[in-house]
Amino acid sequence: MVLSRFWLVIFISSIVFIVVSLFTANTYTIDSVLNGKKDDPILVSEKYIEQLPVFIKDSIKKAPDQTMIINRDTLNADTTYVYKNKTVKIYSGLQKSDGLLPTCKSTLVDLILPLIAYLAFFCGLMELLIVSGASGNLAKVLSPVFVKVFPSIPKNHPSISYMTLNFAANFLGLDSAATPFGLKAMESLQEINPDKDKASDAQIMFMCLHASGLTLIATSIIGYRAAANASNPADVMLPCIITSFIGTIAAFLIVGIKQKINFKSASLLIVLMGLIAAIVGLLMYVNHLDLIGKNYFTSNLSGLILIAIIAFTLIFSFKNEKKFSEANTTVFDTFVVGANNGVKTGVTIFPYVLGMLVAISLFRNSGLFEIISDGIAFVFSNMGVSKEITNALPVAMLRPFSSAGSRGFLIDSMNTFGADSLTARLSSIFQCSAESTFYVIAVYFGSVNIKNTRYALGTMLLVDLICVITAIFVATWFF
């Protein structure tokens, strides 16, 4: 309910701003909003050549291909004149985001279809884990801890194993595996949810812990930095781990206080201390590696673990083939059933993701996001905050809305300010240490048709803010 109202406000305010811009000769056009492609020049007007000033008219006729660019810099072309068939098309600036129609197409072709493929494969593996009994065994082992964190979940409930696999996949940077496990966890939690339209306490806790983005292997960030010729692409890994870990602890405490969880539980404290010790140990190990060693470690560990999970699932399933016979099925047929469920889940979440991304497209192309971003940067700069920090804030602002959009700002910051600048490093930490909050809510709650997210959205945004503040302190401390 809260999420629906939020997107309604974004839709209406963006459309109003676009309409006002059209009547104030601003650089927004209906064509760019509907059909424009990201980073393409924006067509702002078309005139007969006789209507242009004489010096521009003469310059266009003498220019190669009768195209003239004025005030071109490394980021965009301020004004471009293209003369063809007696008229001159005038372009200004670059498209901030794909228009509505290209967004609809790319949402299906570039996002949902690949996601459905991942869902089909990993949900097939998940079904094997269920029938073979592996997920049940995992739930029994972890029940003493999970019943403290999720008091409303019955002991040995299947959702425990799904959440464990989701957290582990996120921790190791296995994005393609994390989403199917997480969706399966939400479906399992929905089975014990007394109010099917309203998020349960367990679902909110799971979502907030998931969205805090605790990651050990920041493979993609290191890859972007290596492509930008950073002197040490892996030097942001420790700050990313520290920031995301603080975000996770903050999420647990905020939701735990709200849900009145007993923080004095011995089993809970032991696990928490063990997790901290494990992270510190891994940090110490990775920190002593040289540049080549760090790159090798980060690029191979997550992939090897994913292969190990797949191999374990298949071996365990064939070893316990009797259980499949008892269920009147086979290992392969079970995989197919799970894969089919994954495809259905992908189809279910498609409208939610589409609506969210279209709203973001409107928000960015209307210019509202740029105004808000510039306003916040202005306020921070007048508070004495370093310009290197304010230059990285667009990544932090866009990250909850769109991973792809914030990634574009990240790459732009590295190209503009240098991969080894504080701005680029801080942008990398912002990108790594938080989740795409609105995307996650749309996908996970949409998969189980929950309309009232209660305090989930507010808590997740608060955790995002904590991660942003922590990232600034950590980045300035390290760099």
C-alpha positions in Angstrom: 0.0 0.0 0.0 2.8 2.4 1.0 4.8 1.3 -2.0 1.9 1.9 -4.4 1.3 5.4 -3.1 5.0 6.2 -3.5 5.1 5.1 -7.1 1.9 7.0 -7.8 3.5 10.2 -6.4 6.6 9.5 -8.7 4.4 8.9 -11.8 2.2 12.0 -11.3 5.0 14.4 -10.3 7.3 13.3 -13.2 4.5 13.7 -15.7 3.6 17.1 -14.4 7.2 18.2 -14.5 7.5 16.9 -18.1 4.4 18.8 -19.2 5.6 22.0 -17.5 9.0 21.6 -19.2 7.4 21.3 -22.6 5.7 24.7 -22.2 8.8 26.4 -20.8 11.1 25.5 -23.7 13.2 23.1 -21.6 15.1 20.2 -23.0 12.4 17.6 -22.5 10.4 16.3 -25.4 7.6 13.7 -25.7 9.6 11.7 -28.1 12.6 11.4 -25.8 10.3 10.4 -22.9 8.5 7.8 -24.9 11.1 6.5 -27.4 14.5 7.9 -26.5 17.4 5.6 -25.8 19.9 6.2 -22.9 22.9 8.4 -23.8 21.4 9.3 -27.2 21.3 13.1 -28.1 17.9 14.6 -27.2 16.0 16.3 -30.1 14.7 19.6 -28.7 13.5 21.3 -31.9 13.4 21.3 -35.7 13.7 24.5 -37.8 14.1 25.6 -41.4 17.7 26.6 -42.0 16.5 30.1 -42.9 15.4 30.6 -39.3 18.9 30.1 -37.8 21.4 32.8 -37.3 23.6 33.5 -40.3 26.9 32.3 -38.7 25.3 29.0 -37.7 23.7 28.6 -41.1 27.0 29.1 -43.0 28.9 26.9 -40.6 26.4 24.0 -41.1 26.6 24.1 -44.8 30.5 24.0 -44.7 30.6 21.3 -42.0 31.3 17.6 -42.9 28.0 15.7 -43.4 26.3 19.1 -42.7 26.5 18.4 -39.0 27.8 20.8 -36.5 28.5 20.4 -32.8 29.0 23.3 -30.5 30.6 23.2 -27.0 31.4 19.5 -27.1 33.2 18.1 -24.1 34.1 14.7 -22.8 30.7 14.0 -21.3 28.1 15.2 -23.8 27.4 17.4 -26.8 25.7 20.6 -25.6 24.2 21.6 -28.9 24.2 19.6 -32.2 22.8 20.9 -35.5 22.0 18.3 -38.2 20.9 19.7 -41.6 18.9 17.4 -43.8 16.0 17.9 -46.3 15.8 21.7 -45.8 15.4 21.5 -42.1 17.8 21.5 -39.2 17.3 19.2 -36.2 18.7 20.6 -33.0 19.9 18.2 -30.3 20.9 19.2 -26.7 22.5 17.0 -24.0 22.1 13.3 -23.6 19.2 11.1 -22.7 19.3 10.3 -19.0 17.5 7.0 -19.2 15.7 4.9 -21.8 12.2 6.1 -22.7 9.0 4.3 -21.6 8.7 2.1 -24.7 12.4 1.0 -24.8 12.2 0.4 -21.0 9.2 -1.9 -21.5 11.2 -3.8 -24.1 14.5 -4.0 -22.2 12.6 -5.0 -19.0 11.4 -8.2 -20.8 14.3 -8.9 -23.1 17.3 -7.9 -21.0 16.0 -8.5 -17.4 13.0 -10.8 -17.1 13.9 -13.4 -19.7 17.4 -13.9 -18.3 15.9 -13.9 -14.8 13.4 -16.5 -15.8 16.3 -18.7 -17.0 18.1 -18.3 -13.7 14.9 -19.0 -11.8 14.2 -22.1 -13.8 17.6 -23.6 -13.3 18.0 -22.8 -9.6 14.4 -23.6 -8.7 15.0 -26.9 -10.3 18.0 -27.5 -8.1 16.0 -26.3 -5.1 13.3 -28.9 -5.8 16.0 -31.5 -5.8 17.2 -30.3 -2.4 13.6 -30.5 -1.1 12.8 -34.0 -2.3 16.2 -35.4 -1.5 15.9 -34.2 2.1 19.0 -31.9 2.0 17.0 -28.8 2.8 15.2 -30.4 5.7 18.5 -31.5 7.2 19.9 -27.9 6.8 16.8 -26.5 8.5 17.2 -28.9 11.5 20.8 -27.8 12.0 20.0 -24.0 11.8 16.7 -24.1 13.6 18.1 -23.2 17.1 19.4 -19.9 15.7 16.6 -19.0 13.2 13.9 -19.5 15.8 15.5 -16.7 17.8 15.8 -14.3 14.8 12.4 -15.4 13.3 10.3 -16.3 16.3 7.1 -16.8 14.2 8.7 -19.5 12.1 8.1 -23.1 13.3 11.1 -25.2 14.2 12.6 -27.1 11.2 10.5 -25.1 8.7 11.7 -25.4 5.0 12.0 -21.6 4.8 15.0 -21.7 7.0 17.1 -23.6 4.5 16.0 -21.3 1.7 16.9 -18.2 3.6 20.3 -19.7 4.5 21.1 -20.4 0.8 19.9 -16.9 -0.1 22.2 -15.2 2.6 25.1 -17.4 1.6 24.7 -16.6 -2.1 24.6 -12.9 -1.4 27.5 -13.1 0.9 29.6 -14.8 -1.9 28.4 -12.5 -4.6 26.3 -15.2 -6.4 23.6 -12.8 -7.6 22.1 -15.2 -10.1 21.6 -17.8 -7.4 20.5 -15.5 -4.6 17.3 -14.3 -6.2 15.7 -17.8 -6.8 16.6 -18.9 -3.3 15.1 -15.7 -1.9 11.9 -16.0 -3.9 11.6 -19.6 -2.7 12.0 -18.3 0.9 9.3 -15.7 0.4 6.9 -18.3 -1.0 7.6 -20.6 2.0 7.1 -17.8 4.5 3.9 -16.8 2.8 2.5 -20.3 3.5 2.6 -19.5 7.3 1.6 -15.9 6.9 -1.9 -15.5 8.6 -2.7 -12.3 6.5 -1.8 -13.0 2.9 -2.1 -9.4 1.8 0.2 -8.0 4.6 3.9 -8.7 5.1 4.6 -10.9 8.1 7.3 -10.2 10.7 9.4 -13.0 9.4 9.1 -11.7 5.8 10.1 -8.2 6.9 13.1 -9.4 8.9 14.2 -11.5 5.9 13.8 -8.7 3.4 15.7 -6.2 5.6 18.6 -8.6 6.2 18.7 -9.5 2.5 18.6 -5.8 1.4 21.5 -4.8 3.7 23.7 -6.3 1.0 26.4 -8.2 3.2 29.0 -9.2 0.6 32.4 -10.8 0.9 33.4 -11.1 -2.8 32.7 -7.8 -4.6 33.6 -9.4 -8.0 31.7 -7.0 -10.2 33.0 -3.9 -8.5 36.6 -5.1 -8.8 35.9 -5.9 -12.5 34.7 -2.3 -13.2 37.7 -0.9 -11.4 40.1 -3.1 -13.3 38.5 -2.0 -16.6 39.0 1.6 -15.6 42.7 0.9 -15.0 42.7 1.3 -11.2 46.2 0.8 -9.7 44.7 -1.7 -7.2 41.2 -2.8 -8.3 40.6 -4.8 -5.1 41.5 -2.0 -2.7 37.8 -1.2 -2.1 37.0 -4.8 -1.0 37.7 -4.3 2.7 35.7 -1.0 2.9 32.8 -2.8 1.1 32.8 -5.6 3.6 32.9 -3.3 6.6 30.2 -1.0 5.3 27.8 -3.9 4.3 28.4 -5.7 7.6 27.5 -2.6 9.6 24.4 -2.2 7.5 23.4 -5.8 8.2 23.8 -5.4 11.9 21.8 -2.1 11.8 19.0 -3.9 9.9 18.9 -6.7 12.4 18.8 -4.3 15.4 16.2 -2.0 13.9 13.8 -4.8 13.0 14.7 -6.8 16.1 13.7 -3.9 18.4 10.5 -3.4 16.4 9.6 -7.1 16.7 10.9 -7.4 20.3 13.5 -10.1 19.7 15.5 -11.4 22.6 19.0 -10.2 21.9 20.4 -11.9 25.1 19.9 -15.4 23.6 23.1 -17.4 24.1 22.8 -19.2 20.7 22.2 -15.9 18.9 25.2 -14.3 20.5 27.4 -17.3 19.7 26.4 -17.2 16.0 26.9 -13.5 15.8 30.3 -13.6 17.4 31.2 -16.5 15.1 30.2 -14.6 12.1 32.2 -11.6 13.1 35.2 -13.8 13.8 34.9 -15.4 10.4 34.6 -12.1 8.6 37.6 -10.7 10.5 39.6 -13.8 9.6 38.8 -13.6 5.9 39.6 -9.9 6.0 43.0 -10.6 7.5 43.7 -13.4 5.0 42.7 -11.3 1.9 44.5 -8.3 3.2 47.9 -10.0 3.3 47.5 -11.1 -0.4 49.2 -9.1 -3.2 47.3 -7.5 -6.1 47.4 -10.7 -8.2 46.4 -12.9 -5.3 43.5 -10.7 -4.4 42.2 -10.6 -8.0 42.6 -14.4 -8.3 40.8 -15.0 -4.9 37.8 -12.7 -5.6 37.3 -13.9 -9.2 37.5 -17.6 -8.6 36.1 -18.3 -5.1 32.5 -17.5 -5.7 32.5 -19.4 -9.0 34.0 -22.5 -7.4 31.5 -22.4 -4.5 28.6 -22.1 -7.0 29.9 -25.2 -8.8 30.3 -27.0 -5.5 26.7 -26.3 -4.6 25.5 -27.6 -7.9 27.7 -30.7 -7.6 26.6 -31.4 -4.0 22.9 -31.1 -5.0 23.2 -33.6 -7.8 25.4 -36.1 -5.9 23.2 -35.9 -2.8 20.1 -36.4 -5.0 21.4 -39.5 -6.8 22.6 -40.9 -3.5 19.1 -40.6 -2.0 17.3 -41.7 -5.2 15.0 -43.9 -3.1 13.3 -40.8 -1.7 12.4 -39.8 -5.3 11.0 -43.3 -5.9 8.9 -43.0 -2.8 7.5 -39.7 -4.1 6.7 -41.5 -7.4 9.1 -39.3 -9.4 12.7 -39.3 -10.7 15.6 -36.9 -10.2 15.1 -35.4 -13.7 11.3 -35.1 -13.4 11.8 -33.3 -10.1 14.2 -30.9 -11.6 11.7 -30.2 -14.4 8.9 -29.5 -11.9 11.1 -27.1 -10.0 12.2 -25.3 -13.2 8.5 -25.0 -14.3 7.7 -23.3 -10.9 10.6 -20.9 -11.5 9.2 -19.9 -14.9 5.8 -19.3 -13.3 7.4 -17.1 -10.6 9.2 -15.1 -13.3 5.9 -14.4 -15.1 4.3 -13.4 -11.8 6.9 -10.8 -10.9 7.1 -9.3 -14.4 4.3 -6.7 -14.1 5.7 -5.5 -10.7 9.2 -5.0 -12.1 7.9 -3.4 -15.3 5.9 -0.8 -13.3 8.8 0.0 -11.1 11.3 0.5 -14.0 8.9 2.6 -16.0 8.4 4.9 -13.0 12.2 5.2 -12.6 12.5 6.0 -16.3 9.9 8.8 -16.0 11.6 10.1 -12.8 15.0 10.4 -14.4 14.0 11.7 -17.8 11.7 14.3 -16.3 14.7 16.0 -14.7 13.3 15.7 -11.2 16.1 13.3 -10.1 18.8 15.7 -11.3 17.2 18.6 -9.5 16.9 16.7 -6.2 20.5 15.3 -6.6 21.9 18.8 -7.3 20.0 20.2 -4.4 21.3 17.6 -2.0 24.8 18.1 -3.3 24.4 21.9 -2.8 23.3 21.5 0.8 26.1 19.1 1.6 28.7 21.3 -0.1 27.5 24.3 2.0 27.9 22.2 5.1 31.6 21.9 4.4 31.4 18.4 2.9 34.2 17.7 0.5 33.3 18.0 -3.2 34.9 14.6 -3.8 32.2 13.2 -1.6 29.3 15.2 -3.0 30.3 14.1 -6.5 29.7 10.5 -5.5 26.2 11.1 -4.0 24.3 10.4 -7.2 25.4 6.7 -7.0 24.1 6.6 -3.4 20.8 8.3 -4.4 20.1 6.1 -7.4 21.2 2.8 -5.9 17.9 2.1 -4.0 16.0 2.7 -7.3 18.1 1.1 -10.0 21.3 -1.0 -9.9 21.9 -0.3 -13.6 21.4 3.4 -13.2 23.7 3.7 -10.2 26.2 1.5 -12.1 26.2 4.0 -14.9 27.0 6.8 -12.4 29.8 4.6 -10.9 31.4 4.1 -14.3 31.0 7.8 -15.2 32.7 8.8 -11.9 35.7 6.6 -12.7 35.9 8.0 -16.2 35.5 11.6 -15.1 37.5 11.7 -11.8 39.8 8.7 -12.2 39.5 5.2 -10.9 41.8 5.9 -7.9 40.1 9.1 -6.8 38.1 9.3 -3.6 34.9 9.9 -5.6 35.3 6.8 -7.6 36.3 4.6 -4.6 33.4 6.0 -2.6 31.0 5.4 -5.5 32.3 1.8 -5.6 31.5 1.3 -1.9 28.0 2.8 -2.4 27.3 0.4 -5.2 28.5 -2.6 -3.3 27.2 -2.1 0.2 23.5 -1.7 -0.6 20.7 -3.3 -2.5 18.2 -1.9 -5.1 15.6 -1.5 -2.4 12.6 -0.7 -4.7 13.5 -3.5 -7.1 13.9 -6.0 -4.3 10.5 -5.0 -2.8 8.8 -5.2 -6.2 10.2 -8.6 -7.0 10.0 -10.3 -3.6 6.7 -9.0 -2.4 5.3 -9.1 -5.9 6.1 -12.8 -6.2 3.7 -13.6 -3.3 1.2 -10.8 -4.1 1.7 -8.9 -0.9 0.3 -5.4 -1.2 0.9 -4.0 2.3 4.7 -4.0 3.1 4.1 -2.4 6.5 7.4 -0.9 7.8 9.6 -2.9 5.4 10.2 -0.1 2.9 11.0 2.6 5.6 13.4 0.3 7.4 15.2 -0.7 4.2 15.6 2.9 3.2 16.9 3.7 6.7 19.5 1.0 6.4 20.5 2.4 3.0 21.0 5.7 4.6 23.1 4.1 7.4 25.2 2.4 4.7 25.7 5.7 2.9 26.9 7.5 6.1 29.1 4.5 7.0 30.6 4.4 3.5 31.6 8.0 3.7 33.4 7.5 7.0 35.0 4.3 5.9 36.2 5.7 2.6 37.7 8.8 4.1 39.4 6.6 6.8 40.9 4.2 4.2 41.7 6.6 1.4 
